[in-house]
Amino acid sequence: MAAYLMFMTKSFTNQLAYRSDVWLRLLGNYFAILIQVEIWRSVIGDGDSYGVTIDQMITYSILNTLLVALLLHGVSGKVDGSLKSGSIAVELIKPLSYPLYLLFDALGQTLYKLVFTVIPSFLIAWLLFGMLPPASLIDLIGFVAALLIAMLVSFLLGYLVSLLAFWFMSHFALSWTLGGLITIFSGSFLPIWFYAPAWEFTAKLLPFQYLGYVPAAIYLGNMSDGMLWQTLLIGLAWIIGLLAIVQWLWSKAVRRLIVQGG
């Protein structure tokens, strides 16, 4: 485990070379939140829609804008680069678990974003737009648990795309498709409670809701205690299921590996 923590630390320190990007990220988050806030103010006004108030939608928008920085599905890009350069051959012969190496490397980058982007953006948004506190202590605990589930589900989805790239030798189309599915079914911009019944039913069958809608809905107290714990358990089931799929694909992928450019 010490070796993986070193990888995470190295990934974190490597990001320090791009500190000038912090200001651009903060500015980007500010405008993303501002645009969403103004949209919802125009749609909802001072009343409510489907029982949801403007203050709830502002909080929802802030949470989801910042949550994007914590997701780990971008790991597929790292694997794609290794495939094209041929460096993956060297990485695979190291006495380490390649999936764990990818996970801790991604966690290092996420920790950097948390410290230098998410927390400052949260404070700015709270001061400029206001933000509701968690609906209750139980909802706060559920929110933190949902964040952890979101990170693991996003990593496994990104890792799944990475493994499929062993066959396609490029992850662009797969990554683009994954991004589209996340945009549509995560509820990160438009909450799932606004979806038409058929789309809502579909979204709640898929794991993408854990990457946006679920954490924010729990934070706002839009789930009963029973539904909250049931949703978290289903999220854990998705993690176990995705883990089984990527383990099976990994065993196939390493035998099929054809390195490009190396």
C-alpha positions in Angstrom: 0.0 0.0 0.0 2.9 2.3 0.7 3.9 2.1 -3.0 0.4 3.2 -4.1 0.4 6.1 -1.7 3.7 7.2 -3.2 2.1 7.1 -6.6 -0.8 9.3 -5.3 1.7 11.7 -3.7 3.7 11.9 -7.0 0.5 12.5 -9.0 -0.5 15.3 -6.6 3.0 17.0 -6.7 3.1 16.7 -10.5 -0.1 18.8 -10.7 1.6 21.6 -8.8 3.5 22.4 -12.0 0.2 23.6 -13.4 -0.7 26.0 -10.7 -1.5 28.7 -13.2 -4.4 26.6 -14.4 -6.1 27.0 -11.0 -7.2 30.5 -11.8 -8.7 29.3 -15.1 -10.5 26.5 -13.3 -11.9 28.8 -10.7 -13.1 31.2 -13.4 -14.6 28.4 -15.4 -16.5 27.1 -12.3 -17.7 30.6 -11.5 -19.2 31.1 -15.0 -20.6 27.5 -15.1 -22.4 28.1 -11.8 -23.5 31.6 -12.8 -25.0 30.4 -16.0 -27.0 27.6 -14.3 -28.1 29.9 -11.5 -29.5 32.5 -14.0 -31.2 29.7 -16.0 -33.0 28.4 -13.0 -33.9 31.9 -11.8 -35.6 32.5 -15.1 -37.4 29.1 -15.0 -38.4 29.0 -11.4 -38.4 32.6 -10.3 -39.4 33.2 -6.7 -41.8 30.2 -6.6 -41.2 26.6 -7.0 -41.3 23.9 -9.7 -42.2 20.3 -8.9 -41.9 21.3 -5.3 -38.3 22.5 -5.8 -37.3 26.0 -4.9 -34.7 28.3 -6.5 -32.5 28.0 -3.4 -32.5 24.2 -3.8 -31.7 24.4 -7.5 -28.8 26.9 -6.8 -27.4 24.4 -4.3 -27.9 21.5 -6.7 -26.1 23.4 -9.4 -23.1 24.3 -7.2 -22.8 20.7 -5.9 -22.8 19.2 -9.4 -20.5 21.7 -10.9 -17.9 20.9 -8.2 -18.6 17.2 -8.2 -17.4 16.9 -11.8 -13.8 17.7 -10.7 -13.8 14.8 -8.2 -14.9 12.1 -10.7 -12.3 9.7 -12.0 -13.6 8.5 -15.3 -10.8 10.5 -17.1 -8.5 7.6 -16.2 -9.1 6.2 -19.7 -7.1 9.0 -21.2 -4.0 7.9 -19.3 -4.4 4.3 -20.5 -4.9 5.4 -24.0 -1.6 7.4 -23.9 0.2 4.4 -22.5 -1.1 2.2 -25.3 -0.1 4.6 -28.0 3.4 5.2 -26.6 4.0 1.6 -25.7 4.9 2.4 -22.1 2.1 0.2 -20.9 4.3 -2.8 -21.6 6.7 -1.6 -19.0 4.0 -0.7 -16.5 2.5 -4.2 -16.8 5.7 -6.0 -15.9 6.1 -4.0 -12.7 5.3 -6.0 -9.5 2.2 -3.8 -8.9 -1.5 -4.0 -9.5 -2.0 -1.9 -12.6 -5.7 -1.0 -11.7 -4.6 0.1 -8.2 -1.8 2.2 -9.8 -4.4 3.9 -12.0 -6.7 4.4 -9.1 -4.2 6.0 -6.8 -2.7 8.1 -9.6 -6.2 9.5 -10.3 -6.8 10.0 -6.6 -3.7 12.2 -6.4 -5.0 14.4 -9.2 -8.5 14.5 -7.6 -6.9 15.5 -4.2 -5.1 18.4 -6.0 -8.4 19.5 -7.6 -10.2 19.2 -4.2 -7.6 21.5 -2.4 -7.0 24.0 -5.1 -10.2 24.1 -7.2 -13.2 22.5 -5.4 -12.8 24.1 -1.9 -12.0 27.6 -3.2 -14.9 27.4 -5.8 -17.2 26.2 -3.1 -16.4 29.2 -0.9 -16.7 31.7 -3.8 -20.1 30.2 -4.8 -21.3 30.2 -1.2 -20.4 33.8 -0.8 -21.8 35.0 -4.1 -24.8 32.8 -4.6 -25.7 31.4 -1.2 -26.1 27.7 -0.5 -28.4 25.6 1.6 -26.9 23.5 4.4 -27.5 19.7 4.3 -31.1 18.8 5.1 -30.0 16.8 8.2 -27.0 15.1 9.8 -28.2 11.8 8.2 -28.3 13.5 4.8 -24.8 14.8 5.3 -23.5 11.4 6.1 -25.4 10.0 3.1 -23.9 12.7 0.9 -20.4 11.8 1.9 -21.1 8.1 1.3 -22.6 9.0 -2.1 -19.5 11.0 -3.0 -17.3 8.0 -2.4 -19.6 5.8 -4.4 -19.6 8.4 -7.2 -15.8 8.4 -7.3 -15.5 4.6 -7.4 -18.3 4.2 -10.0 -16.7 6.9 -12.2 -13.3 5.2 -11.9 -14.7 1.8 -12.8 -16.6 3.2 -15.8 -13.4 5.0 -17.0 -11.4 1.8 -16.4 -14.0 -0.2 -18.4 -13.5 2.2 -21.3 -9.7 1.8 -20.9 -10.0 -2.0 -21.1 -12.2 -1.9 -24.2 -9.5 0.3 -25.8 -7.3 -2.8 -25.7 -9.4 -4.1 -28.5 -10.2 -0.8 -30.4 -6.7 0.6 -29.8 -8.2 4.1 -29.3 -10.4 5.3 -26.5 -11.7 8.5 -28.2 -15.1 7.2 -29.4 -15.6 5.2 -26.3 -14.7 8.1 -24.0 -17.0 10.4 -26.0 -19.9 7.9 -25.7 -19.3 7.6 -21.9 -19.2 11.4 -21.6 -22.5 11.6 -23.5 -24.2 9.0 -21.3 -23.0 10.8 -18.1 -24.3 14.1 -19.4 -27.7 12.7 -20.2 -28.3 10.2 -17.4 -26.3 11.6 -14.4 -28.8 14.4 -13.8 -25.8 16.7 -13.2 -27.4 19.7 -15.0 -31.1 18.8 -15.2 -32.2 16.9 -12.1 -33.8 13.5 -12.8 -37.0 14.6 -11.0 -37.7 16.9 -14.0 -37.3 14.0 -16.5 -40.3 12.5 -18.4 -41.4 9.2 -16.7 -39.8 7.0 -19.3 -36.5 8.8 -19.1 -36.6 9.0 -15.3 -37.2 5.2 -15.2 -34.3 4.6 -17.5 -31.9 6.9 -15.7 -32.7 5.2 -12.3 -31.8 1.8 -13.9 -28.3 3.0 -14.8 -25.3 3.8 -12.6 -24.8 7.3 -14.1 -27.2 8.8 -11.6 -24.6 8.3 -8.9 -22.3 10.7 -10.7 -24.6 13.7 -10.1 -28.2 13.4 -9.1 -27.9 11.0 -6.2 -25.3 13.0 -4.1 -27.1 16.3 -4.6 -30.6 14.8 -4.0 -29.4 13.2 -0.7 -27.7 16.5 0.4 -31.0 18.4 -0.2 -33.0 15.8 1.7 -35.1 14.8 -1.3 -34.9 11.1 -0.3 -36.5 9.5 2.7 -34.2 7.7 5.1 -35.3 4.4 3.8 -34.8 5.4 0.2 -31.4 7.0 1.0 -29.9 3.8 2.4 -31.5 1.7 -0.3 -30.0 3.9 -3.0 -26.6 3.7 -1.4 -26.8 -0.1 -1.2 -27.7 -0.2 -4.9 -24.7 2.0 -5.5 -22.5 -0.5 -3.7 -24.0 -3.3 -5.8 -23.1 -1.4 -9.0 -19.5 -1.1 -7.7 -19.4 -4.9 -7.1 -20.9 -5.6 -10.5 -18.6 -3.2 -12.4 -15.6 -4.6 -10.5 -16.5 -8.1 -11.6 -16.8 -7.0 -15.2 -13.5 -5.1 -15.3 -11.7 -8.0 -13.6 -13.0 -10.3 -16.3 -12.1 -7.9 -19.1 -8.7 -7.3 -17.6 -7.8 -11.0 -17.7 -8.8 -11.0 -21.4 -7.1 -7.7 -22.2 -3.6 -8.5 -21.0 -3.6 -11.5 -23.3 -4.7 -9.5 -26.3 -2.4 -6.5 -25.7 -0.9 -5.1 -28.9 1.2 -2.1 -28.2 1.1 0.8 -30.7 4.1 3.0 -31.2 6.5 1.0 -29.0 
